Amino acid sequence: MTKHLKITAPVAIAALTLSASITLAADMKWDMPMAYSASNYHSENGAQFAKEVTEASGGKLEIVAHPGGSLFKGGEIFRAVRTGQAPIGERLISALGNEDPLFEIDSLPFLATSFADAKKLYDATKPELQKVLASKGLTLLYTVPWPPQGLYTKKPVNSTAEMKGVTFRAYNAATSRLAELMGAVPTKIEAAELSQAFATGAVESMVSSGSTGYDRKLWEHSSHWYNIQAWLPKNMVIVNNDAWAKLDEATQKVIMEKASEAEARGWAKAEELANWYVEELAKNGMTVGPAGDQLKADFAKIGETMTTEWLAKAGDTGKAAVDAYKAQ
Ligand code: PCA
């Protein structure tokens, strides 16, 4: 009898512990790969979204955000979600031009250069974006913009001719093309690998927001940021439709509600932080300001070339999307 008790007590305790942990854990867990630094507002917003869905789902779903490319690198996230390796994930939309030209519409230079216009462009093109994603088995949850894009250099630059032969970090096909049109030498590099690329001298310039320059301490590697205000690219959070179908309606509703809140929060945060980031670049010793007249004129011309090229590639759908935006 004594012997019998000695054996069952630990077993009973183990069983209790096990059942306690089962009731605490959610029925389902979604890992959510994200590409940018944990402290960036995109990642913080995503982490908040994940936490809120987890809490509001009543134990049915736990979403865990993995920032900084720790689960999948930026360049792998879209494929991971499309193939179901990850049920949900975040990706820079305009890096997906080889999937569909429509994904590049928010990186067309000088089409939408303010937060208000970027929002208009998003509203006008959202149905088409959702359609393209649906054709790949994906659902759009929310988007968040980056602040306006400017040129980081190691020296004062007055015209794009001065960028000839300069090595340039690109984050999508559009920034690669922009570099080519300046005579610069582009290499595609994810933000997570940026500091190293600059530190080793692999690249010496780029076009990006004050946000990414701040995250990656670009003042350690460059001296100037020209606010050419060329476009405001967006990140999107997408979900795999097979994973989506495994959720009950109530959980799907929770996700959509929290996604819509994350979208509003993210757009507001980007706008709120835009100037602050630029001030931080200046505080850390960089010369920041508008581009000079020649540089501006050169970029305007490059922008026209890129828009013409994109329209040829994007066909009637692309033209209709631009027209829908302009009609707003
Ligand atoms: N930061 C991202 C994309 C646009 C931006 O402002 C990056 O540089 O990778």
py3Dmol code that shows the C-alpha trace and the ligand (Angstrom):
import py3Dmol

protein = """\
ATOM      1  CA  MET A   1       0.000   0.000   0.000  1.00  0.00           C
ATOM      2  CA  THR A   2       2.762   2.380   1.016  1.00  0.00           C
ATOM      3  CA  LYS A   3       4.702   1.322  -2.024  1.00  0.00           C
ATOM      4  CA  HIS A   4       1.703   1.871  -4.232  1.00  0.00           C
ATOM      5  CA  LEU A   5       1.182   5.424  -2.906  1.00  0.00           C
ATOM      6  CA  LYS A   6       4.827   6.297  -3.429  1.00  0.00           C
ATOM      7  CA  ILE A   7       4.455   5.556  -7.080  1.00  0.00           C
ATOM      8  CA  THR A   8       1.127   7.227  -7.727  1.00  0.00           C
ATOM      9  CA  ALA A   9       1.799  10.536  -5.948  1.00  0.00           C
ATOM     10  CA  PRO A  10       4.420  11.816  -8.405  1.00  0.00           C
ATOM     11  CA  VAL A  11       2.363  10.509 -11.300  1.00  0.00           C
ATOM     12  CA  ALA A  12      -0.692  12.360 -10.035  1.00  0.00           C
ATOM     13  CA  ILE A  13       1.327  15.554  -9.641  1.00  0.00           C
ATOM     14  CA  ALA A  14       2.769  15.175 -13.131  1.00  0.00           C
ATOM     15  CA  ALA A  15      -0.703  14.658 -14.553  1.00  0.00           C
ATOM     16  CA  LEU A  16      -1.962  17.754 -12.776  1.00  0.00           C
ATOM     17  CA  THR A  17       0.907  19.897 -14.047  1.00  0.00           C
ATOM     18  CA  LEU A  18       0.341  18.603 -17.553  1.00  0.00           C
ATOM     19  CA  SER A  19      -3.372  19.377 -17.574  1.00  0.00           C
ATOM     20  CA  ALA A  20      -2.669  22.868 -16.151  1.00  0.00           C
ATOM     21  CA  SER A  21      -0.249  23.647 -18.942  1.00  0.00           C
ATOM     22  CA  ILE A  22      -2.681  22.318 -21.527  1.00  0.00           C
ATOM     23  CA  THR A  23      -5.452  24.635 -20.369  1.00  0.00           C
ATOM     24  CA  LEU A  24      -3.015  27.593 -20.430  1.00  0.00           C
ATOM     25  CA  ALA A  25      -1.695  26.955 -23.939  1.00  0.00           C
ATOM     26  CA  ALA A  26      -3.819  27.969 -26.904  1.00  0.00           C
ATOM     27  CA  ASP A  27      -5.392  25.349 -29.162  1.00  0.00           C
ATOM     28  CA  MET A  28      -3.284  26.594 -32.034  1.00  0.00           C
ATOM     29  CA  LYS A  29      -0.011  28.505 -32.298  1.00  0.00           C
ATOM     30  CA  TRP A  30       1.014  30.710 -35.226  1.00  0.00           C
ATOM     31  CA  ASP A  31       4.610  31.827 -35.592  1.00  0.00           C
ATOM     32  CA  MET A  32       4.770  35.173 -37.374  1.00  0.00           C
ATOM     33  CA  PRO A  33       8.076  35.966 -39.110  1.00  0.00           C
ATOM     34  CA  MET A  34       8.915  39.678 -39.466  1.00  0.00           C
ATOM     35  CA  ALA A  35      12.019  41.128 -41.142  1.00  0.00           C
ATOM     36  CA  TYR A  36      12.875  44.313 -39.261  1.00  0.00           C
ATOM     37  CA  SER A  37      14.468  45.117 -35.873  1.00  0.00           C
ATOM     38  CA  ALA A  38      12.430  44.259 -32.782  1.00  0.00           C
ATOM     39  CA  SER A  39      12.519  47.916 -31.687  1.00  0.00           C
ATOM     40  CA  ASN A  40      11.213  49.248 -35.015  1.00  0.00           C
ATOM     41  CA  TYR A  41       7.595  50.467 -34.933  1.00  0.00           C
ATOM     42  CA  HIS A  42       6.554  47.901 -37.577  1.00  0.00           C
ATOM     43  CA  SER A  43       7.775  45.089 -35.336  1.00  0.00           C
ATOM     44  CA  GLU A  44       6.386  46.591 -32.128  1.00  0.00           C
ATOM     45  CA  ASN A  45       3.049  47.044 -33.839  1.00  0.00           C
ATOM     46  CA  GLY A  46       3.130  43.442 -35.077  1.00  0.00           C
ATOM     47  CA  ALA A  47       3.992  42.175 -31.597  1.00  0.00           C
ATOM     48  CA  GLN A  48       1.086  44.133 -30.146  1.00  0.00           C
ATOM     49  CA  PHE A  49      -1.245  42.733 -32.815  1.00  0.00           C
ATOM     50  CA  ALA A  50      -0.059  39.201 -31.988  1.00  0.00           C
ATOM     51  CA  LYS A  51      -0.583  39.737 -28.272  1.00  0.00           C
ATOM     52  CA  GLU A  52      -4.024  41.257 -28.695  1.00  0.00           C
ATOM     53  CA  VAL A  53      -5.245  38.444 -30.949  1.00  0.00           C
ATOM     54  CA  THR A  54      -3.877  35.889 -28.493  1.00  0.00           C
ATOM     55  CA  GLU A  55      -5.702  37.518 -25.582  1.00  0.00           C
ATOM     56  CA  ALA A  56      -8.956  38.095 -27.445  1.00  0.00           C
ATOM     57  CA  SER A  57      -9.133  34.626 -28.996  1.00  0.00           C
ATOM     58  CA  GLY A  58     -10.034  33.067 -25.654  1.00  0.00           C
ATOM     59  CA  GLY A  59      -7.343  30.404 -25.804  1.00  0.00           C
ATOM     60  CA  LYS A  60      -8.047  29.336 -29.370  1.00  0.00           C
ATOM     61  CA  LEU A  61      -5.031  30.928 -31.036  1.00  0.00           C
ATOM     62  CA  GLU A  62      -1.649  32.185 -29.947  1.00  0.00           C
ATOM     63  CA  ILE A  63       0.342  34.346 -32.391  1.00  0.00           C
ATOM     64  CA  VAL A  64       4.037  34.823 -31.666  1.00  0.00           C
ATOM     65  CA  ALA A  65       5.940  37.514 -33.577  1.00  0.00           C
ATOM     66  CA  HIS A  66       9.565  36.791 -34.547  1.00  0.00           C
ATOM     67  CA  PRO A  67      11.197  40.096 -35.607  1.00  0.00           C
ATOM     68  CA  GLY A  68      14.606  40.779 -37.148  1.00  0.00           C
ATOM     69  CA  GLY A  69      14.450  37.990 -39.716  1.00  0.00           C
ATOM     70  CA  SER A  70      15.052  35.503 -36.896  1.00  0.00           C
ATOM     71  CA  LEU A  71      12.617  32.870 -38.125  1.00  0.00           C
ATOM     72  CA  PHE A  72      12.790  33.557 -41.862  1.00  0.00           C
ATOM     73  CA  LYS A  73      14.896  36.249 -43.486  1.00  0.00           C
ATOM     74  CA  GLY A  74      13.041  39.138 -45.153  1.00  0.00           C
ATOM     75  CA  GLY A  75      13.618  37.668 -48.600  1.00  0.00           C
ATOM     76  CA  GLU A  76      12.123  34.306 -47.567  1.00  0.00           C
ATOM     77  CA  ILE A  77       9.000  35.405 -45.707  1.00  0.00           C
ATOM     78  CA  PHE A  78       6.577  35.752 -48.615  1.00  0.00           C
ATOM     79  CA  ARG A  79       7.419  32.293 -49.943  1.00  0.00           C
ATOM     80  CA  ALA A  80       7.229  30.812 -46.451  1.00  0.00           C
ATOM     81  CA  VAL A  81       3.684  32.103 -45.986  1.00  0.00           C
ATOM     82  CA  ARG A  82       2.598  31.222 -49.514  1.00  0.00           C
ATOM     83  CA  THR A  83       3.785  27.645 -49.136  1.00  0.00           C
ATOM     84  CA  GLY A  84       2.387  27.312 -45.612  1.00  0.00           C
ATOM     85  CA  GLN A  85       5.765  26.979 -43.862  1.00  0.00           C
ATOM     86  CA  ALA A  86       4.588  29.962 -41.837  1.00  0.00           C
ATOM     87  CA  PRO A  87       0.841  30.613 -41.415  1.00  0.00           C
ATOM     88  CA  ILE A  88       1.320  34.384 -41.188  1.00  0.00           C
ATOM     89  CA  GLY A  89       4.119  36.865 -41.871  1.00  0.00           C
ATOM     90  CA  GLU A  90       5.154  40.389 -42.746  1.00  0.00           C
ATOM     91  CA  ARG A  91       6.847  41.505 -45.953  1.00  0.00           C
ATOM     92  CA  LEU A  92       7.836  44.701 -47.732  1.00  0.00           C
ATOM     93  CA  ILE A  93       5.270  44.729 -50.549  1.00  0.00           C
ATOM     94  CA  SER A  94       7.425  46.389 -53.209  1.00  0.00           C
ATOM     95  CA  ALA A  95      10.104  43.701 -52.903  1.00  0.00           C
ATOM     96  CA  LEU A  96       7.643  41.318 -54.584  1.00  0.00           C
ATOM     97  CA  GLY A  97       7.710  42.831 -58.072  1.00  0.00           C
ATOM     98  CA  ASN A  98       8.701  39.514 -59.625  1.00  0.00           C
ATOM     99  CA  GLU A  99       5.470  38.009 -58.223  1.00  0.00           C
ATOM    100  CA  ASP A 100       3.319  40.773 -59.695  1.00  0.00           C
ATOM    101  CA  PRO A 101       4.102  44.332 -60.890  1.00  0.00           C
ATOM    102  CA  LEU A 102       1.173  45.665 -58.854  1.00  0.00           C
ATOM    103  CA  PHE A 103       3.188  45.030 -55.686  1.00  0.00           C
ATOM    104  CA  GLU A 104       5.563  47.784 -56.857  1.00  0.00           C
ATOM    105  CA  ILE A 105       3.017  50.558 -57.184  1.00  0.00           C
ATOM    106  CA  ASP A 106       3.925  52.145 -53.842  1.00  0.00           C
ATOM    107  CA  SER A 107       7.579  52.447 -54.930  1.00  0.00           C
ATOM    108  CA  LEU A 108       6.954  54.429 -58.101  1.00  0.00           C
ATOM    109  CA  PRO A 109       8.999  57.597 -57.579  1.00  0.00           C
ATOM    110  CA  PHE A 110       6.924  60.727 -56.983  1.00  0.00           C
ATOM    111  CA  LEU A 111       3.510  59.096 -57.465  1.00  0.00           C
ATOM    112  CA  ALA A 112       2.545  59.418 -53.767  1.00  0.00           C
ATOM    113  CA  THR A 113       5.036  61.332 -51.628  1.00  0.00           C
ATOM    114  CA  SER A 114       3.105  62.256 -48.454  1.00  0.00           C
ATOM    115  CA  PHE A 115       1.362  60.109 -45.852  1.00  0.00           C
ATOM    116  CA  ALA A 116      -2.021  61.407 -47.026  1.00  0.00           C
ATOM    117  CA  ASP A 117      -1.276  60.493 -50.649  1.00  0.00           C
ATOM    118  CA  ALA A 118       0.232  57.156 -49.673  1.00  0.00           C
ATOM    119  CA  LYS A 119      -3.029  56.361 -47.861  1.00  0.00           C
ATOM    120  CA  LYS A 120      -5.042  57.415 -50.896  1.00  0.00           C
ATOM    121  CA  LEU A 121      -2.894  55.181 -53.087  1.00  0.00           C
ATOM    122  CA  TYR A 122      -3.431  52.302 -50.679  1.00  0.00           C
ATOM    123  CA  ASP A 123      -7.199  52.791 -50.539  1.00  0.00           C
ATOM    124  CA  ALA A 124      -7.400  53.022 -54.334  1.00  0.00           C
ATOM    125  CA  THR A 125      -5.293  49.917 -54.954  1.00  0.00           C
ATOM    126  CA  LYS A 126      -6.330  47.721 -52.031  1.00  0.00           C
ATOM    127  CA  PRO A 127      -8.987  45.709 -53.928  1.00  0.00           C
ATOM    128  CA  GLU A 128      -6.433  44.862 -56.639  1.00  0.00           C
ATOM    129  CA  LEU A 129      -3.810  44.019 -54.013  1.00  0.00           C
ATOM    130  CA  GLN A 130      -6.282  41.678 -52.292  1.00  0.00           C
ATOM    131  CA  LYS A 131      -7.114  40.073 -55.640  1.00  0.00           C
ATOM    132  CA  VAL A 132      -3.456  39.403 -56.473  1.00  0.00           C
ATOM    133  CA  LEU A 133      -2.866  37.968 -52.995  1.00  0.00           C
ATOM    134  CA  ALA A 134      -5.985  35.789 -53.264  1.00  0.00           C
ATOM    135  CA  SER A 135      -4.659  34.333 -56.523  1.00  0.00           C
ATOM    136  CA  LYS A 136      -1.627  33.172 -54.518  1.00  0.00           C
ATOM    137  CA  GLY A 137      -3.698  31.674 -51.694  1.00  0.00           C
ATOM    138  CA  LEU A 138      -3.157  34.596 -49.320  1.00  0.00           C
ATOM    139  CA  THR A 139      -5.283  37.086 -47.397  1.00  0.00           C
ATOM    140  CA  LEU A 140      -4.220  40.624 -46.577  1.00  0.00           C
ATOM    141  CA  LEU A 141      -4.496  41.513 -42.885  1.00  0.00           C
ATOM    142  CA  TYR A 142      -2.991  44.981 -42.747  1.00  0.00           C
ATOM    143  CA  THR A 143      -0.383  47.353 -44.152  1.00  0.00           C
ATOM    144  CA  VAL A 144       1.855  49.973 -42.508  1.00  0.00           C
ATOM    145  CA  PRO A 145       3.973  52.527 -44.407  1.00  0.00           C
ATOM    146  CA  TRP A 146       7.610  53.516 -44.056  1.00  0.00           C
ATOM    147  CA  PRO A 147       8.356  57.232 -43.824  1.00  0.00           C
ATOM    148  CA  PRO A 148       9.392  59.049 -47.039  1.00  0.00           C
ATOM    149  CA  GLN A 149      12.534  57.774 -48.718  1.00  0.00           C
ATOM    150  CA  GLY A 150      15.767  59.749 -48.950  1.00  0.00           C
ATOM    151  CA  LEU A 151      19.325  59.270 -50.221  1.00  0.00           C
ATOM    152  CA  TYR A 152      22.117  58.275 -47.817  1.00  0.00           C
ATOM    153  CA  THR A 153      25.654  59.124 -48.987  1.00  0.00           C
ATOM    154  CA  LYS A 154      29.179  59.412 -47.636  1.00  0.00           C
ATOM    155  CA  LYS A 155      29.757  62.818 -49.257  1.00  0.00           C
ATOM    156  CA  PRO A 156      27.755  65.826 -50.423  1.00  0.00           C
ATOM    157  CA  VAL A 157      25.931  65.040 -53.670  1.00  0.00           C
ATOM    158  CA  ASN A 158      24.566  67.744 -55.962  1.00  0.00           C
ATOM    159  CA  SER A 159      23.516  65.657 -58.957  1.00  0.00           C
ATOM    160  CA  THR A 160      22.942  61.986 -59.747  1.00  0.00           C
ATOM    161  CA  ALA A 161      26.019  62.132 -62.012  1.00  0.00           C
ATOM    162  CA  GLU A 162      28.050  62.234 -58.791  1.00  0.00           C
ATOM    163  CA  MET A 163      26.617  58.813 -57.900  1.00  0.00           C
ATOM    164  CA  LYS A 164      28.361  57.181 -60.874  1.00  0.00           C
ATOM    165  CA  GLY A 165      30.252  54.074 -59.777  1.00  0.00           C
ATOM    166  CA  VAL A 166      29.096  54.412 -56.151  1.00  0.00           C
ATOM    167  CA  THR A 167      28.106  51.115 -54.539  1.00  0.00           C
ATOM    168  CA  PHE A 168      24.449  51.170 -53.536  1.00  0.00           C
ATOM    169  CA  ARG A 169      22.287  49.028 -51.273  1.00  0.00           C
ATOM    170  CA  ALA A 170      18.915  48.204 -52.873  1.00  0.00           C
ATOM    171  CA  TYR A 171      15.908  46.667 -51.091  1.00  0.00           C
ATOM    172  CA  ASN A 172      13.798  45.901 -54.161  1.00  0.00           C
ATOM    173  CA  ALA A 173      13.906  45.935 -57.965  1.00  0.00           C
ATOM    174  CA  ALA A 174      12.831  49.592 -58.059  1.00  0.00           C
ATOM    175  CA  THR A 175      15.759  50.770 -55.920  1.00  0.00           C
ATOM    176  CA  SER A 176      18.114  48.618 -58.026  1.00  0.00           C
ATOM    177  CA  ARG A 177      16.778  50.254 -61.171  1.00  0.00           C
ATOM    178  CA  LEU A 178      17.067  53.707 -59.626  1.00  0.00           C
ATOM    179  CA  ALA A 179      20.709  52.990 -58.843  1.00  0.00           C
ATOM    180  CA  GLU A 180      21.352  51.810 -62.397  1.00  0.00           C
ATOM    181  CA  LEU A 181      19.763  54.939 -63.827  1.00  0.00           C
ATOM    182  CA  MET A 182      22.135  57.035 -61.679  1.00  0.00           C
ATOM    183  CA  GLY A 183      25.114  54.967 -62.821  1.00  0.00           C
ATOM    184  CA  ALA A 184      25.531  53.559 -59.300  1.00  0.00           C
ATOM    185  CA  VAL A 185      26.223  49.883 -58.608  1.00  0.00           C
ATOM    186  CA  PRO A 186      23.334  48.171 -56.773  1.00  0.00           C
ATOM    187  CA  THR A 187      23.360  45.099 -54.507  1.00  0.00           C
ATOM    188  CA  LYS A 188      20.193  43.803 -52.875  1.00  0.00           C
ATOM    189  CA  ILE A 189      20.556  43.604 -49.091  1.00  0.00           C
ATOM    190  CA  GLU A 190      17.934  43.119 -46.369  1.00  0.00           C
ATOM    191  CA  ALA A 191      17.783  45.737 -43.599  1.00  0.00           C
ATOM    192  CA  ALA A 192      18.897  43.133 -41.034  1.00  0.00           C
ATOM    193  CA  GLU A 193      22.242  42.800 -42.855  1.00  0.00           C
ATOM    194  CA  LEU A 194      22.654  46.488 -43.507  1.00  0.00           C
ATOM    195  CA  SER A 195      25.085  47.547 -40.772  1.00  0.00           C
ATOM    196  CA  GLN A 196      27.466  44.798 -41.759  1.00  0.00           C
ATOM    197  CA  ALA A 197      27.245  45.655 -45.456  1.00  0.00           C
ATOM    198  CA  PHE A 198      28.158  49.281 -44.747  1.00  0.00           C
ATOM    199  CA  ALA A 199      30.814  48.374 -42.165  1.00  0.00           C
ATOM    200  CA  THR A 200      32.641  46.045 -44.532  1.00  0.00           C
ATOM    201  CA  GLY A 201      32.463  48.608 -47.328  1.00  0.00           C
ATOM    202  CA  ALA A 202      30.313  46.356 -49.526  1.00  0.00           C
ATOM    203  CA  VAL A 203      27.983  49.311 -50.021  1.00  0.00           C
ATOM    204  CA  GLU A 204      28.370  53.038 -49.443  1.00  0.00           C
ATOM    205  CA  SER A 205      24.965  54.527 -50.199  1.00  0.00           C
ATOM    206  CA  MET A 206      21.257  53.689 -50.286  1.00  0.00           C
ATOM    207  CA  VAL A 207      17.760  55.098 -50.543  1.00  0.00           C
ATOM    208  CA  SER A 208      15.659  54.463 -47.446  1.00  0.00           C
ATOM    209  CA  SER A 209      13.702  56.188 -44.696  1.00  0.00           C
ATOM    210  CA  GLY A 210      15.087  57.916 -41.630  1.00  0.00           C
ATOM    211  CA  SER A 211      13.596  54.981 -39.754  1.00  0.00           C
ATOM    212  CA  THR A 212      15.897  52.331 -41.191  1.00  0.00           C
ATOM    213  CA  GLY A 213      18.877  54.705 -40.996  1.00  0.00           C
ATOM    214  CA  TYR A 214      18.117  55.184 -37.315  1.00  0.00           C
ATOM    215  CA  ASP A 215      17.653  51.463 -36.616  1.00  0.00           C
ATOM    216  CA  ARG A 216      20.939  50.609 -38.321  1.00  0.00           C
ATOM    217  CA  LYS A 217      22.890  53.653 -37.018  1.00  0.00           C
ATOM    218  CA  LEU A 218      23.722  54.813 -40.519  1.00  0.00           C
ATOM    219  CA  TRP A 219      25.560  57.852 -39.094  1.00  0.00           C
ATOM    220  CA  GLU A 220      28.417  55.456 -38.421  1.00  0.00           C
ATOM    221  CA  HIS A 221      28.751  54.919 -42.157  1.00  0.00           C
ATOM    222  CA  SER A 222      27.338  57.922 -43.987  1.00  0.00           C
ATOM    223  CA  SER A 223      27.349  61.691 -43.616  1.00  0.00           C
ATOM    224  CA  HIS A 224      24.348  62.934 -45.623  1.00  0.00           C
ATOM    225  CA  TRP A 225      20.650  62.170 -45.955  1.00  0.00           C
ATOM    226  CA  TYR A 226      18.818  63.971 -48.760  1.00  0.00           C
ATOM    227  CA  ASN A 227      15.094  63.994 -48.233  1.00  0.00           C
ATOM    228  CA  ILE A 228      14.105  63.367 -51.830  1.00  0.00           C
ATOM    229  CA  GLN A 229      10.697  62.245 -50.572  1.00  0.00           C
ATOM    230  CA  ALA A 230      10.369  59.891 -53.470  1.00  0.00           C
ATOM    231  CA  TRP A 231       7.775  57.397 -52.187  1.00  0.00           C
ATOM    232  CA  LEU A 232       6.481  55.684 -49.025  1.00  0.00           C
ATOM    233  CA  PRO A 233       6.739  51.907 -49.376  1.00  0.00           C
ATOM    234  CA  LYS A 234       4.591  49.664 -47.200  1.00  0.00           C
ATOM    235  CA  ASN A 235       4.934  46.434 -45.293  1.00  0.00           C
ATOM    236  CA  MET A 236       1.992  44.044 -45.293  1.00  0.00           C
ATOM    237  CA  VAL A 237       0.963  41.284 -42.942  1.00  0.00           C
ATOM    238  CA  ILE A 238      -0.526  38.358 -44.817  1.00  0.00           C
ATOM    239  CA  VAL A 239      -1.991  35.022 -43.863  1.00  0.00           C
ATOM    240  CA  ASN A 240      -1.998  31.686 -45.657  1.00  0.00           C
ATOM    241  CA  ASN A 241      -5.562  30.765 -46.674  1.00  0.00           C
ATOM    242  CA  ASP A 242      -5.246  27.110 -45.625  1.00  0.00           C
ATOM    243  CA  ALA A 243      -4.198  28.204 -42.128  1.00  0.00           C
ATOM    244  CA  TRP A 244      -7.013  30.756 -42.167  1.00  0.00           C
ATOM    245  CA  ALA A 245      -9.579  28.069 -43.025  1.00  0.00           C
ATOM    246  CA  LYS A 246      -8.608  26.078 -39.935  1.00  0.00           C
ATOM    247  CA  LEU A 247      -9.851  28.881 -37.659  1.00  0.00           C
ATOM    248  CA  ASP A 248     -13.446  29.214 -36.540  1.00  0.00           C
ATOM    249  CA  GLU A 249     -15.414  32.280 -37.558  1.00  0.00           C
ATOM    250  CA  ALA A 250     -15.128  33.975 -34.180  1.00  0.00           C
ATOM    251  CA  THR A 251     -11.326  33.779 -34.253  1.00  0.00           C
ATOM    252  CA  GLN A 252     -11.212  35.034 -37.839  1.00  0.00           C
ATOM    253  CA  LYS A 253     -13.331  37.989 -36.742  1.00  0.00           C
ATOM    254  CA  VAL A 254     -10.979  38.734 -33.843  1.00  0.00           C
ATOM    255  CA  ILE A 255      -8.004  38.727 -36.237  1.00  0.00           C
ATOM    256  CA  MET A 256      -9.698  41.066 -38.706  1.00  0.00           C
ATOM    257  CA  GLU A 257     -10.671  43.485 -35.932  1.00  0.00           C
ATOM    258  CA  LYS A 258      -7.197  43.520 -34.416  1.00  0.00           C
ATOM    259  CA  ALA A 259      -5.632  43.827 -37.893  1.00  0.00           C
ATOM    260  CA  SER A 260      -7.715  46.872 -38.650  1.00  0.00           C
ATOM    261  CA  GLU A 261      -6.631  48.440 -35.352  1.00  0.00           C
ATOM    262  CA  ALA A 262      -2.985  47.560 -36.088  1.00  0.00           C
ATOM    263  CA  GLU A 263      -3.289  49.216 -39.480  1.00  0.00           C
ATOM    264  CA  ALA A 264      -4.661  52.473 -38.055  1.00  0.00           C
ATOM    265  CA  ARG A 265      -2.070  52.424 -35.258  1.00  0.00           C
ATOM    266  CA  GLY A 266       0.817  51.714 -37.648  1.00  0.00           C
ATOM    267  CA  TRP A 267      -0.086  54.465 -40.121  1.00  0.00           C
ATOM    268  CA  ALA A 268      -0.387  56.978 -37.279  1.00  0.00           C
ATOM    269  CA  LYS A 269       2.889  55.873 -35.702  1.00  0.00           C
ATOM    270  CA  ALA A 270       4.838  56.116 -38.975  1.00  0.00           C
ATOM    271  CA  GLU A 271       3.665  59.673 -39.476  1.00  0.00           C
ATOM    272  CA  GLU A 272       4.287  60.603 -35.854  1.00  0.00           C
ATOM    273  CA  LEU A 273       7.867  59.272 -35.963  1.00  0.00           C
ATOM    274  CA  ALA A 274       8.922  60.447 -39.440  1.00  0.00           C
ATOM    275  CA  ASN A 275      10.431  63.781 -38.401  1.00  0.00           C
ATOM    276  CA  TRP A 276      11.772  62.407 -35.145  1.00  0.00           C
ATOM    277  CA  TYR A 277      13.887  59.886 -37.056  1.00  0.00           C
ATOM    278  CA  VAL A 278      15.359  62.610 -39.248  1.00  0.00           C
ATOM    279  CA  GLU A 279      16.151  64.696 -36.178  1.00  0.00           C
ATOM    280  CA  GLU A 280      17.941  61.711 -34.675  1.00  0.00           C
ATOM    281  CA  LEU A 281      20.090  61.368 -37.798  1.00  0.00           C
ATOM    282  CA  ALA A 282      21.015  65.059 -37.439  1.00  0.00           C
ATOM    283  CA  LYS A 283      21.653  64.722 -33.691  1.00  0.00           C
ATOM    284  CA  ASN A 284      24.081  61.948 -34.452  1.00  0.00           C
ATOM    285  CA  GLY A 285      26.063  64.157 -36.780  1.00  0.00           C
ATOM    286  CA  MET A 286      24.511  63.683 -40.200  1.00  0.00           C
ATOM    287  CA  THR A 287      23.708  66.557 -42.536  1.00  0.00           C
ATOM    288  CA  VAL A 288      20.028  66.185 -43.352  1.00  0.00           C
ATOM    289  CA  GLY A 289      17.886  68.333 -45.598  1.00  0.00           C
ATOM    290  CA  PRO A 290      16.211  68.645 -48.970  1.00  0.00           C
ATOM    291  CA  ALA A 291      17.988  67.760 -52.204  1.00  0.00           C
ATOM    292  CA  GLY A 292      19.426  70.645 -54.204  1.00  0.00           C
ATOM    293  CA  ASP A 293      17.708  71.751 -57.421  1.00  0.00           C
ATOM    294  CA  GLN A 294      19.899  69.708 -59.783  1.00  0.00           C
ATOM    295  CA  LEU A 295      19.588  66.534 -57.700  1.00  0.00           C
ATOM    296  CA  LYS A 296      15.830  67.051 -57.515  1.00  0.00           C
ATOM    297  CA  ALA A 297      15.573  67.545 -61.274  1.00  0.00           C
ATOM    298  CA  ASP A 298      17.698  64.439 -61.897  1.00  0.00           C
ATOM    299  CA  PHE A 299      15.495  62.325 -59.647  1.00  0.00           C
ATOM    300  CA  ALA A 300      12.346  63.688 -61.273  1.00  0.00           C
ATOM    301  CA  LYS A 301      13.686  62.517 -64.637  1.00  0.00           C
ATOM    302  CA  ILE A 302      14.630  59.089 -63.301  1.00  0.00           C
ATOM    303  CA  GLY A 303      11.156  58.892 -61.773  1.00  0.00           C
ATOM    304  CA  GLU A 304       9.567  59.489 -65.167  1.00  0.00           C
ATOM    305  CA  THR A 305      11.660  56.764 -66.768  1.00  0.00           C
ATOM    306  CA  MET A 306      10.781  54.313 -64.014  1.00  0.00           C
ATOM    307  CA  THR A 307       7.074  55.124 -64.236  1.00  0.00           C
ATOM    308  CA  THR A 308       7.087  54.594 -68.014  1.00  0.00           C
ATOM    309  CA  GLU A 309       8.906  51.285 -67.593  1.00  0.00           C
ATOM    310  CA  TRP A 310       6.520  50.138 -64.867  1.00  0.00           C
ATOM    311  CA  LEU A 311       3.420  51.040 -66.869  1.00  0.00           C
ATOM    312  CA  ALA A 312       4.731  48.995 -69.799  1.00  0.00           C
ATOM    313  CA  LYS A 313       5.219  46.054 -67.446  1.00  0.00           C
ATOM    314  CA  ALA A 314       2.029  46.417 -65.402  1.00  0.00           C
ATOM    315  CA  GLY A 315      -0.269  46.790 -68.432  1.00  0.00           C
ATOM    316  CA  ASP A 316      -3.953  47.716 -68.171  1.00  0.00           C
ATOM    317  CA  THR A 317      -4.238  46.678 -64.524  1.00  0.00           C
ATOM    318  CA  GLY A 318      -1.351  48.937 -63.584  1.00  0.00           C
ATOM    319  CA  LYS A 319      -2.760  51.858 -65.539  1.00  0.00           C
ATOM    320  CA  ALA A 320      -6.203  51.341 -64.022  1.00  0.00           C
ATOM    321  CA  ALA A 321      -4.673  51.340 -60.520  1.00  0.00           C
ATOM    322  CA  VAL A 322      -2.786  54.604 -61.149  1.00  0.00           C
ATOM    323  CA  ASP A 323      -5.941  56.138 -62.672  1.00  0.00           C
ATOM    324  CA  ALA A 324      -8.031  55.051 -59.683  1.00  0.00           C
ATOM    325  CA  TYR A 325      -5.540  56.777 -57.382  1.00  0.00           C
ATOM    326  CA  LYS A 326      -5.438  59.950 -59.430  1.00  0.00           C
ATOM    327  CA  ALA A 327      -9.235  60.076 -59.544  1.00  0.00           C
ATOM    328  CA  GLN A 328      -9.460  60.162 -55.725  1.00  0.00           C
TER     329      GLN A 328
END
"""
ligand_1 = """\
9
PCA
N 13.088 50.771 -44.831
C 13.125 49.470 -45.410
C 12.278 49.562 -46.631
C 11.924 50.978 -46.790
C 12.462 51.636 -45.587
O 12.283 52.824 -45.287
C 14.519 49.073 -45.778
O 15.378 49.929 -45.955
O 14.742 47.869 -45.937
"""
view = py3Dmol.view(width=600, height=400)
view.addModel(protein, "pdb")
view.setStyle({"model": 0}, {"cartoon": {"style": "trace"}})
view.addModel(ligand_1, "xyz")
view.setStyle({"model": 1}, {"stick": {}})
view.zoomTo()
view.show()
